[in-house]
Amino acid sequence: MVLNMGKKILVTGGTGYIGSHTAVALRQKGHECVIIDNLSNSSAVIPDMIGKITGERPFFEKLDMCDAGKLRHFFQTNRDIEGVIHFAALKAVGESVGFPLKYYRNNLVSLINLLDSMQEFNIPHLVFSSSCTVYGQPDQLPVDESAPVKKAESPYGNTKQISEEIISETACSSALRAISLRYFNPIGAHESGLIGELPLGVPNNLVPFITQTAIGKLPKLRVFGSDYDTPDGTPVRDYIDVNDLAEAHVVAVERLFQGGNEGPYEVFNLGTGKGYTVLETIKTFIEVTGVDFNYEIVGRRPGDVEKVWADTRLANLKLGWRAAKELGEMLVTAWRWEKNLDAGILEKS
């Protein structure tokens, strides 16, 4: 079945890293995108940058989804929304270990408020931004969707597990049709260099820490742990390009619009199926950019999983989606974005 026309889709957390790239991908597929975000970890300039890439600035409203009244009012005044892609959540593993209540309150209350409004205003289609953290440390690798959801290694991971349960149970008892996308480690930036990962403060993810150290914003990169059961002792992750990831969200929401879902609730892994250690990633960055930087190996970080990479066959088969970019390509775009940030691209917009 082919879509006859674009849909109006709400992207929560749409000024954030993955949300902004998904907004671009939606517009390029002919959909109308509206964005809400509380700007707790993003910039109000991002909708303008999305507009520069796509030729049309998306509607944006600053809104905290934990405020049920304001969220309901938003839906009341935007009654033509037909689907939601939900990114809005706090996402730093380390921070969640130190501030668990902050994560449970923000990530779960906002989701419950969203589902309440979706039910009230008869919006049946939801794509949820989940995470491979729901698997904890898997017993077998690569990990597929049938792997047991184990006790989470962090409060952040636990909020993803609980969120999936809330969505699944809601879908099984209502008209909601939902897809959770469990993705691995998004990196890279849009090829234009106009949007990318924008952590406020010290980064929690590896690649922005690499780029900020390489450009001189940070004095040294810390590699957490050297005694893991991996090829070089450092943790292994499946790094997926953010643009490939964005495309998967578009495919998933279109699957719901077309009625192609096999049941009220589906789950798909999104990754490349390849694992790279932290040191391999650092060395690849140095090779593809020609830029060296200081790093040191320190002790393990609480909440980190030793090694994980995806079995992506289900997404390849059912969604018709496959990650396309290699690690070096992703790191080149991340570096281009970092250099643009250093040149003041957001301040000049």
ZADOTI-478150 format. One record per residue: residue in three letters; x, y, z of N, C-alpha, C in turn. Coordinates in steps of 0.1 Angstrom, whole numbers, padded with zeros to 4 digits, always signed. Example, Ala and Ser with C-alpha at 12.3 -4.5 7.8 and 13.67 -1.06 7.14 Angstrom:
ALA+0132-0057+0078+0123-0045+0078+0132-0033+0078/SER+0128-0022+0071+0137-0011+0071+0129+0000+0079/
% end
This chain:
MET+0008-0012+0000+0000+0000+0000+0009+0012+0000/VAL+0005+0022-0008+0013+0035-0009+0005+0046-0002/LEU+0012+0054+0006+0005+0066+0012+0001+0076+0001/ASN-0011+0080+0002-0016+0090-0008-0012+0104-0005/MET-0009+0107+0008-0005+0121+0011+0003+0120+0024/GLY+0010+0131+0027+0018+0132+0039+0009+0133+0051/LYS+0014+0129+0062+0007+0130+0075+0013+0141+0084/LYS+0005+0146+0093+0010+0155+0103+0014+0147+0115/ILE+0027+0148+0118+0033+0139+0129+0039+0148+0139/LEU+0036+0145+0152+0042+0152+0163+0055+0145+0167/VAL+0066+0152+0168+0079+0147+0172+0082+0153+0186/THR+0081+0146+0197+0084+0151+0210+0099+0150+0212/GLY+0105+0160+0218+0119+0160+0219+0125+0163+0205/GLY+0118+0170+0197+0122+0171+0183+0134+0181+0181/THR+0138+0189+0191+0150+0197+0189+0162+0190+0194/GLY+0160+0178+0199+0172+0170+0204+0179+0163+0192/TYR+0189+0155+0196+0198+0149+0186+0190+0140+0176/ILE+0184+0130+0180+0178+0120+0171+0164+0127+0166/GLY+0158+0134+0174+0145+0140+0170+0146+0150+0159/SER+0157+0158+0159+0159+0168+0148+0162+0161+0135/HIS+0170+0150+0135+0173+0143+0123+0160+0136+0118/THR+0152+0131+0127+0139+0125+0123+0130+0135+0117/ALA+0130+0147+0122+0121+0158+0117+0126+0161+0102/VAL+0139+0161+0099+0143+0163+0086+0139+0151+0077/ALA+0140+0139+0082+0137+0127+0074+0122+0127+0071/LEU+0114+0131+0080+0099+0131+0078+0095+0141+0067/ARG+0101+0153+0068+0098+0164+0058+0103+0159+0044/GLN+0114+0153+0044+0119+0148+0031+0111+0137+0025/LYS+0103+0131+0033+0093+0120+0028+0079+0126+0026/GLY+0078+0139+0027+0065+0145+0024+0056+0147+0036/HIS+0060+0144+0048+0052+0146+0060+0053+0160+0066/GLU+0043+0164+0073+0044+0176+0081+0048+0173+0095/CYS+0058+0180+0100+0063+0177+0113+0061+0189+0122/VAL+0056+0186+0134+0054+0196+0145+0063+0191+0157/ILE+0069+0200+0164+0078+0197+0174+0074+0203+0188/ILE+0075+0195+0198+0075+0201+0212+0088+0196+0219/ASP+0093+0204+0228+0105+0201+0235+0107+0211+0246/ASN+0112+0207+0258+0114+0216+0269+0128+0223+0268/LEU+0136+0220+0258+0149+0226+0256+0159+0223+0268/SER+0156+0212+0275+0165+0210+0287+0179+0205+0282/ASN+0180+0200+0270+0193+0195+0265+0194+0197+0250/SER+0189+0209+0245+0189+0212+0231+0189+0227+0230/SER+0188+0232+0217+0188+0246+0214+0175+0250+0207/ALA+0170+0262+0210+0158+0267+0203+0161+0271+0188/VAL+0174+0271+0185+0178+0274+0171+0175+0262+0161/ILE+0175+0250+0167+0174+0238+0159+0163+0238+0149/PRO+0150+0243+0152+0140+0243+0142+0144+0252+0130/ASP+0151+0262+0132+0156+0270+0121+0166+0263+0112/MET+0175+0255+0118+0184+0247+0111+0177+0236+0103/ILE+0167+0230+0109+0159+0220+0101+0153+0227+0089/GLY+0148+0239+0091+0142+0247+0080+0152+0249+0069/LYS+0165+0252+0072+0175+0254+0062+0178+0242+0054/ILE+0177+0230+0061+0180+0218+0054+0168+0214+0045/THR+0156+0215+0050+0144+0210+0043+0137+0221+0034/GLY+0139+0233+0037+0132+0244+0030+0119+0248+0037/GLU+0116+0242+0049+0104+0246+0056+0107+0244+0071/ARG+0106+0255+0078+0108+0254+0093+0096+0247+0099/PRO+0098+0237+0107+0087+0230+0114+0081+0239+0125/PHE+0068+0237+0128+0062+0244+0139+0068+0239+0152/PHE+0072+0248+0161+0078+0244+0173+0072+0251+0185/GLU+0069+0243+0196+0064+0249+0208+0073+0244+0220/LYS+0078+0253+0228+0085+0249+0240+0074+0244+0250/LEU+0076+0232+0255+0066+0226+0263+0072+0215+0272/ASP+0069+0215+0284+0073+0204+0293+0062+0193+0294/MET+0065+0182+0289+0054+0171+0289+0050+0166+0302/CYS+0058+0169+0313+0053+0165+0326+0042+0174+0331/ASP+0039+0185+0324+0028+0193+0327+0016+0188+0319/ALA+0007+0180+0325-0004+0173+0318-0013+0184+0312/GLY-0016+0194+0319-0025+0204+0315-0021+0211+0302/LYS-0008+0215+0302-0002+0222+0290-0001+0212+0278/LEU+0002+0200+0281+0002+0190+0270-0011+0187+0264/ARG-0021+0186+0273-0035+0184+0268-0040+0196+0259/HIS-0036+0208+0264-0040+0220+0256-0033+0220+0242/PHE-0021+0216+0242-0014+0215+0229-0022+0206+0219/PHE-0026+0194+0224-0033+0185+0215-0047+0191+0212/GLN-0053+0198+0221-0066+0204+0219-0065+0214+0208/THR-0054+0221+0206-0053+0231+0196-0046+0226+0183/ASN-0042+0214+0183-0036+0207+0172-0043+0194+0169/ARG-0055+0195+0166-0064+0183+0165-0061+0175+0152/ASP-0053+0180+0143-0051+0172+0130-0038+0164+0131/ILE-0032+0162+0143-0021+0153+0144-0025+0139+0143/GLU-0018+0131+0134-0022+0117+0132-0013+0107+0138/GLY-0001+0111+0142+0008+0101+0147+0018+0108+0156/VAL+0025+0101+0165+0035+0107+0174+0048+0098+0173/ILE+0059+0105+0172+0072+0098+0175+0078+0104+0187/HIS+0079+0096+0197+0082+0101+0211+0097+0099+0215/PHE+0104+0110+0215+0118+0110+0219+0121+0116+0232/ALA+0112+0125+0237+0114+0134+0248+0117+0125+0261/ALA+0129+0126+0265+0133+0118+0278+0147+0123+0281/LEU+0150+0121+0294+0164+0123+0298+0172+0110+0295/LYS+0184+0110+0291+0191+0099+0285+0205+0095+0290/ALA+0210+0102+0300+0224+0100+0304+0225+0089+0314/VAL+0231+0078+0311+0232+0066+0320+0238+0070+0333/GLY+0250+0076+0332+0257+0080+0345+0249+0089+0354/GLU+0243+0099+0348+0235+0108+0355+0223+0101+0362/SER+0217+0092+0355+0205+0085+0361+0209+0077+0373/VAL+0221+0072+0374+0226+0065+0385+0226+0074+0397/GLY+0231+0086+0395+0232+0096+0406+0219+0103+0410/PHE+0209+0104+0400+0196+0111+0402+0185+0102+0397/PRO+0182+0091+0403+0172+0082+0398+0158+0088+0398/LEU+0154+0095+0408+0141+0100+0409+0138+0110+0397/LYS+0148+0118+0394+0147+0128+0383+0144+0120+0370/TYR+0150+0109+0368+0147+0101+0356+0134+0094+0356/TYR+0130+0088+0367+0117+0082+0368+0106+0092+0366/ARG+0107+0104+0373+0097+0114+0372+0095+0119+0358/ASN+0107+0123+0352+0106+0129+0338+0102+0119+0328/ASN+0108+0108+0327+0106+0099+0316+0093+0091+0316/LEU+0088+0088+0328+0076+0081+0329+0063+0090+0330/VAL+0064+0100+0338+0052+0109+0338+0049+0116+0325/SER+0060+0119+0317+0058+0125+0304+0051+0115+0295/LEU+0055+0103+0296+0049+0092+0287+0034+0090+0291/ILE+0031+0089+0303+0018+0087+0308+0009+0098+0303/ASN+0014+0111+0305+0006+0122+0300+0004+0122+0285/LEU+0014+0118+0278+0013+0117+0263+0002+0106+0259/LEU+0002+0095+0265-0007+0084+0262-0021+0089+0266/ASP-0023+0096+0277-0036+0101+0281-0042+0110+0270/SER-0033+0119+0265-0038+0129+0255-0040+0122+0242/MET-0032+0112+0238-0034+0105+0226-0047+0098+0226/GLN-0051+0092+0237-0064+0085+0238-0075+0094+0238/GLU-0074+0106+0245-0085+0115+0245-0088+0121+0231/PHE-0077+0123+0223-0079+0130+0211-0078+0120+0199/ASN-0079+0107+0202-0080+0097+0192-0069+0097+0182/ILE-0057+0097+0187-0044+0095+0179-0039+0082+0181/PRO-0040+0072+0172-0037+0058+0175-0023+0054+0172/HIS-0014+0062+0166-0001+0057+0161+0010+0063+0169/LEU+0019+0054+0174+0030+0059+0183+0042+0051+0179/VAL+0053+0058+0177+0066+0052+0176+0074+0057+0188/PHE+0080+0047+0196+0087+0050+0208+0102+0048+0207/SER+0109+0058+0212+0124+0058+0212+0128+0049+0224/SER+0131+0037+0221+0136+0028+0232+0151+0026+0230/SER+0156+0016+0237+0171+0015+0237+0175+0000+0240/CYS+0187-0003+0235+0193-0016+0238+0196-0018+0253/THR+0195-0007+0260+0197-0009+0275+0187-0018+0281/VAL+0176-0020+0275+0165-0029+0281+0170-0043+0282/TYR+0181-0047+0274+0186-0060+0275+0196-0062+0286/GLY+0201-0051+0292+0211-0052+0302+0224-0058+0295/GLN+0231-0067+0302+0242-0074+0295+0237-0087+0290/PRO+0235-0088+0277+0228-0100+0271+0236-0113+0273/ASP+0229-0124+0274+0236-0137+0276+0242-0142+0263/GLN+0236-0138+0251+0242-0141+0238+0243-0129+0229/LEU+0253-0129+0221+0255-0118+0211+0256-0124+0197/PRO+0251-0117+0187+0243-0105+0188+0230-0107+0194/VAL+0224-0097+0200+0212-0098+0207+0200-0095+0198/ASP+0190-0104+0198+0178-0102+0190+0166-0099+0199/GLU+0155-0096+0193+0143-0091+0200+0137-0101+0210/SER+0141-0114+0208+0135-0125+0217+0144-0126+0230/ALA+0155-0119+0230+0163-0120+0242+0156-0115+0254/PRO+0158-0121+0266+0150-0116+0278+0154-0102+0282/VAL+0144-0094+0286+0146-0081+0292+0151-0083+0306/LYS+0164-0081+0308+0170-0084+0321+0169-0071+0330/LYS+0173-0074+0343+0173-0062+0352+0182-0052+0347/ALA+0177-0040+0346+0185-0029+0340+0197-0025+0347/GLU+0207-0021+0340+0220-0017+0346+0220-0002+0352/SER+0209+0005+0349+0208+0019+0353+0193+0023+0354/PRO+0190+0033+0362+0177+0039+0362+0172+0043+0348/TYR+0181+0049+0340+0177+0052+0326+0172+0040+0319/GLY+0180+0029+0319+0176+0017+0313+0163+0012+0318/ASN+0161+0013+0331+0148+0008+0337+0136+0017+0332/THR+0138+0030+0330+0127+0038+0325+0123+0033+0311/LYS+0133+0029+0303+0129+0024+0290+0122+0011+0291/GLN+0126+0002+0300+0119-0011+0302+0104-0008+0307/ILE+0103+0001+0317+0089+0003+0322+0081+0010+0311/SER+0087+0019+0304+0080+0026+0293+0074+0016+0283/GLU+0083+0007+0279+0078-0003+0269+0066-0011+0275/GLU+0067-0014+0288+0056-0022+0294+0043-0014+0294/ILE+0044-0001+0297+0033+0008+0297+0026+0009+0283/ILE+0035+0011+0273+0030+0012+0260+0023-0001+0255/SER+0030-0012+0258+0025-0025+0253+0011-0028+0260/GLU+0010-0026+0272-0002-0029+0279-0013-0019+0275/THR-0010-0007+0272-0020+0003+0267-0024-0001+0253/ALA-0015-0005+0245-0019-0009+0231-0028-0022+0231/CYS-0025-0031+0240-0033-0043+0241-0047-0041+0247/SER-0050-0029+0252-0063-0026+0258-0070-0014+0252/SER-0065-0010+0241-0071+0003+0235-0068+0002+0220/ALA-0072+0014+0214-0070+0015+0199-0055+0019+0195/LEU-0047+0021+0205-0033+0025+0203-0026+0014+0195/ARG-0018+0018+0185-0009+0009+0178+0005+0015+0179/ALA+0014+0007+0183+0027+0012+0187+0039+0004+0183/ILE+0050+0010+0180+0062+0003+0177+0073+0009+0186/SER+0081+0001+0193+0092+0005+0200+0105+0001+0192/LEU+0113+0011+0190+0126+0009+0183+0137+0009+0193/ARG+0143-0003+0195+0154-0004+0205+0167-0002+0197/TYR+0172+0010+0198+0185+0013+0191+0197+0013+0200/PHE+0208+0011+0193+0220+0009+0200+0227+0022+0202/ASN+0238+0025+0196+0245+0038+0199+0246+0048+0188/PRO+0237+0057+0188+0236+0067+0176+0248+0076+0177/ILE+0254+0078+0165+0265+0088+0164+0264+0095+0150/GLY+0273+0104+0148+0273+0111+0135+0264+0123+0135/ALA+0263+0129+0123+0255+0142+0122+0250+0143+0108/HIS+0241+0152+0105+0236+0154+0092+0247+0159+0083/GLU+0247+0154+0070+0258+0157+0061+0260+0172+0059/SER+0250+0180+0061+0251+0194+0059+0259+0201+0069/GLY+0261+0194+0081+0268+0200+0092+0259+0210+0100/LEU+0246+0210+0097+0237+0220+0103+0231+0215+0116/ILE+0230+0202+0118+0224+0196+0130+0233+0184+0134/GLY+0233+0182+0147+0241+0171+0152+0239+0169+0167/GLU+0247+0161+0173+0246+0159+0188+0250+0172+0195/LEU+0242+0177+0205+0245+0189+0211+0244+0188+0227/PRO+0253+0180+0233+0252+0179+0247+0255+0192+0255/LEU+0247+0195+0265+0249+0207+0273+0258+0203+0285/GLY+0269+0210+0287+0278+0206+0297+0287+0195+0292/VAL+0293+0187+0301+0303+0177+0297+0295+0165+0291/PRO+0299+0160+0279+0292+0150+0273+0291+0137+0281/ASN+0281+0129+0279+0280+0116+0285+0282+0105+0275/ASN+0282+0108+0262+0284+0098+0252+0298+0100+0246/LEU+0303+0088+0240+0317+0088+0236+0320+0098+0225/VAL+0313+0098+0214+0317+0105+0202+0318+0120+0205/PRO+0307+0126+0211+0309+0141+0213+0321+0144+0223/PHE+0324+0134+0232+0335+0136+0240+0348+0136+0232/ILE+0348+0127+0222+0360+0126+0213+0361+0139+0205/THR+0351+0144+0199+0351+0156+0191+0355+0168+0199/GLN+0349+0169+0211+0352+0181+0219+0366+0181+0224/THR+0371+0169+0227+0385+0168+0231+0394+0172+0219/ALA+0391+0166+0207+0399+0168+0195+0400+0183+0191/ILE+0389+0190+0194+0389+0205+0190+0394+0214+0201/GLY+0396+0208+0213+0402+0216+0223+0393+0221+0234/LYS+0380+0218+0233+0371+0222+0244+0373+0215+0257/LEU+0378+0202+0256+0380+0194+0268+0395+0190+0267/PRO+0402+0189+0279+0416+0187+0279+0419+0172+0276/LYS+0410+0163+0280+0414+0149+0279+0401+0140+0279/LEU+0401+0130+0271+0390+0120+0271+0393+0109+0281/ARG+0384+0105+0289+0385+0094+0298+0379+0082+0292/VAL+0386+0071+0291+0381+0058+0287+0377+0050+0299/PHE+0365+0047+0301+0360+0040+0314+0362+0025+0313/GLY+0373+0020+0319+0375+0006+0320+0384+0000+0310/SER+0393-0009+0314+0403-0015+0305+0404-0030+0307/ASP+0395-0035+0316+0396-0049+0320+0383-0057+0317/TYR+0376-0052+0307+0364-0060+0302+0368-0071+0294/ASP+0359-0081+0292+0362-0093+0284+0359-0089+0269/THR+0368-0081+0264+0367-0076+0250+0380-0077+0243/PRO+0382-0075+0230+0395-0076+0224+0406-0067+0229/ASP+0402-0055+0234+0413-0047+0240+0410-0042+0254/GLY+0399-0048+0260+0396-0045+0274+0386-0034+0276/THR+0383-0027+0265+0374-0015+0266+0360-0020+0261/PRO+0350-0013+0266+0336-0017+0262+0333-0017+0247/VAL+0324-0026+0243+0321-0028+0229+0307-0023+0226/ARG+0305-0015+0216+0292-0009+0213+0289-0010+0198/ASP+0276-0010+0194+0272-0011+0180+0268+0004+0177/TYR+0276+0010+0169+0274+0025+0166+0266+0026+0153/ILE+0255+0033+0153+0246+0034+0142+0245+0049+0138/ASP+0245+0052+0125+0245+0066+0121+0231+0072+0124/VAL+0231+0084+0129+0218+0090+0133+0209+0092+0121/ASN+0214+0094+0109+0205+0095+0097+0199+0082+0093/ASP+0206+0071+0094+0200+0058+0092+0189+0056+0103/LEU+0192+0060+0115+0182+0058+0126+0170+0066+0123/ALA+0171+0079+0119+0160+0087+0116+0151+0081+0105/GLU+0157+0076+0095+0150+0069+0084+0142+0057+0089/ALA+0147+0050+0099+0139+0039+0105+0127+0044+0112/HIS+0127+0055+0118+0115+0061+0125+0105+0064+0115/VAL+0109+0070+0103+0099+0073+0093+0093+0060+0088/VAL+0101+0050+0085+0096+0037+0080+0086+0031+0090/ALA+0089+0032+0103+0081+0026+0114+0067+0033+0115/VAL+0067+0046+0114+0054+0053+0115+0046+0051+0103/GLU+0052+0050+0091+0045+0047+0079+0039+0033+0080/ARG+0046+0024+0086+0041+0010+0087+0028+0011+0095/LEU+0027+0019+0106+0015+0020+0113+0004+0027+0105/PHE+0007+0037+0098-0003+0044+0090-0009+0034+0080/GLN-0001+0026+0074-0005+0017+0064-0012+0004+0069/GLY-0012+0003+0083-0018-0009+0088-0009-0022+0086/GLY+0004-0020+0084+0013-0031+0082+0018-0038+0094/ASN+0014-0032+0106+0019-0038+0119+0012-0052+0121/GLU+0020-0061+0127+0015-0074+0130+0011-0075+0145/GLY+0000-0069+0148-0004-0068+0162-0003-0054+0167/PRO-0009-0052+0179-0010-0038+0185+0004-0032+0189/TYR+0013-0041+0191+0026-0036+0196+0038-0044+0191/GLU+0047-0037+0185+0059-0044+0179+0072-0038+0184/VAL+0083-0046+0183+0096-0042+0188+0106-0045+0177/PHE+0115-0036+0174+0126-0038+0165+0139-0033+0170/ASN+0150-0041+0168+0163-0036+0171+0168-0027+0159/LEU+0175-0017+0162+0181-0008+0152+0196-0007+0155/GLY+0204-0013+0146+0219-0012+0148+0225-0016+0135/THR+0238-0018+0135+0245-0022+0123+0248-0037+0123/GLY+0248-0043+0135+0252-0057+0137+0267-0059+0139/LYS+0274-0047+0140+0288-0048+0142+0292-0041+0156/GLY+0302-0047+0163+0306-0041+0175+0320-0035+0174/TYR+0322-0023+0180+0335-0017+0180+0339-0014+0195/THR+0351-0016+0199+0355-0012+0212+0357+0004+0212/VAL+0358+0009+0224+0361+0023+0226+0374+0027+0219/LEU+0384+0019+0222+0397+0022+0216+0397+0021+0201/GLU+0390+0012+0195+0389+0011+0181+0382+0023+0175/THR+0372+0028+0182+0365+0040+0177+0374+0052+0178/ILE+0382+0053+0189+0391+0064+0190+0401+0064+0178/LYS+0407+0052+0176+0417+0051+0165+0411+0053+0151/THR+0399+0049+0149+0392+0052+0136+0390+0067+0134/PHE+0386+0074+0145+0385+0089+0144+0398+0095+0140/ILE+0408+0091+0146+0421+0097+0143+0425+0094+0129/GLU+0422+0082+0124+0426+0078+0110+0418+0086+0100/VAL+0405+0088+0102+0397+0094+0092+0397+0109+0092/THR+0401+0115+0103+0402+0130+0104+0416+0135+0104/GLY+0426+0127+0108+0439+0131+0109+0442+0140+0121/VAL+0433+0139+0131+0434+0148+0143+0436+0138+0155/ASP+0447+0140+0162+0450+0133+0174+0446+0141+0186/PHE+0445+0134+0197+0440+0141+0209+0444+0132+0221/ASN+0444+0138+0233+0447+0131+0245+0436+0123+0251/TYR+0439+0111+0255+0430+0103+0263+0437+0094+0273/GLU+0430+0091+0283+0435+0082+0294+0425+0072+0298/ILE+0430+0060+0302+0421+0049+0306+0420+0050+0321/VAL+0407+0050+0326+0404+0051+0340+0395+0039+0344/GLY+0390+0039+0357+0382+0028+0361+0368+0028+0355/ARG+0362+0017+0356+0348+0015+0351+0339+0025+0356/ARG+0328+0028+0348+0318+0037+0351+0305+0030+0356/PRO+0299+0033+0367+0287+0026+0371+0276+0026+0360/GLY+0269+0015+0358+0258+0014+0349+0262+0010+0335/ASP+0275+0010+0332+0279+0006+0318+0278-0009+0316/VAL+0273-0012+0304+0273-0026+0300+0286-0030+0293/GLU+0291-0042+0294+0304-0046+0289+0305-0046+0274/LYS+0295-0053+0268+0295-0054+0253+0281-0057+0248/VAL+0278-0051+0237+0265-0053+0231+0265-0049+0217/TRP+0259-0057+0208+0256-0053+0194+0244-0061+0190/ALA+0238-0056+0179+0225-0060+0175+0224-0071+0165/ASP+0214-0079+0166+0209-0087+0155+0198-0079+0149/THR+0200-0075+0137+0190-0066+0130+0181-0073+0120/ARG+0181-0086+0119+0174-0093+0109+0159-0090+0108/LEU+0153-0088+0120+0139-0086+0121+0135-0072+0114/ALA+0143-0062+0117+0141-0049+0111+0144-0049+0096/ASN+0154-0056+0092+0157-0058+0078+0146-0064+0071/LEU+0140-0074+0077+0129-0082+0070+0116-0075+0071/LYS+0111-0071+0083+0098-0066+0084+0097-0051+0081/LEU+0107-0043+0084+0106-0029+0081+0112-0026+0067/GLY+0120-0035+0062+0127-0032+0049+0137-0022+0051/TRP+0143-0021+0063+0153-0011+0066+0166-0017+0069/ARG+0177-0010+0066+0190-0015+0069+0200-0003+0071/ALA+0208-0004+0081+0218+0007+0083+0228+0007+0071/ALA+0232+0019+0067+0240+0020+0055+0254+0024+0057/LYS+0256+0033+0067+0269+0040+0069+0279+0032+0078/GLU+0291+0033+0074+0302+0027+0082+0307+0037+0093/LEU+0315+0031+0102+0319+0039+0114+0327+0051+0109/GLY+0336+0050+0100+0344+0061+0096+0336+0073+0090/GLU+0326+0069+0082+0317+0079+0077+0310+0087+0088/MET+0305+0080+0098+0298+0086+0109+0307+0096+0116/LEU+0319+0092+0119+0328+0100+0126+0332+0113+0118/VAL+0333+0112+0105+0336+0123+0097+0325+0134+0098/THR+0312+0130+0098+0301+0139+0099+0301+0145+0113/ALA+0304+0137+0123+0304+0142+0137+0315+0153+0139/TRP+0326+0151+0132+0337+0160+0133+0333+0173+0125/ARG+0327+0172+0114+0322+0184+0106+0313+0192+0115/TRP+0304+0186+0122+0294+0192+0130+0301+0199+0142/GLU+0311+0193+0148+0319+0199+0159+0326+0211+0154/LYS+0332+0211+0143+0339+0222+0137+0329+0234+0135/ASN+0318+0231+0130+0308+0241+0128+0303+0247+0141/LEU+0301+0239+0151+0298+0244+0164+0309+0254+0169/ASP+0321+0250+0167+0332+0258+0172+0333+0271+0164/ALA+0328+0271+0152+0328+0283+0144+0316+0292+0147/GLY+0307+0287+0156+0296+0295+0160+0284+0294+0151/ILE+0282+0283+0145+0271+0282+0135+0257+0284+0142/LEU+0255+0280+0154+0242+0282+0161+0240+0297+0165/GLU+0251+0303+0170+0250+0317+0174+0247+0326+0162/LYS+0252+0322+0150+0251+0331+0138+0237+0329+0131/SER+0230+0319+0135+0217+0316+0128+0206+0325+0133/
% end
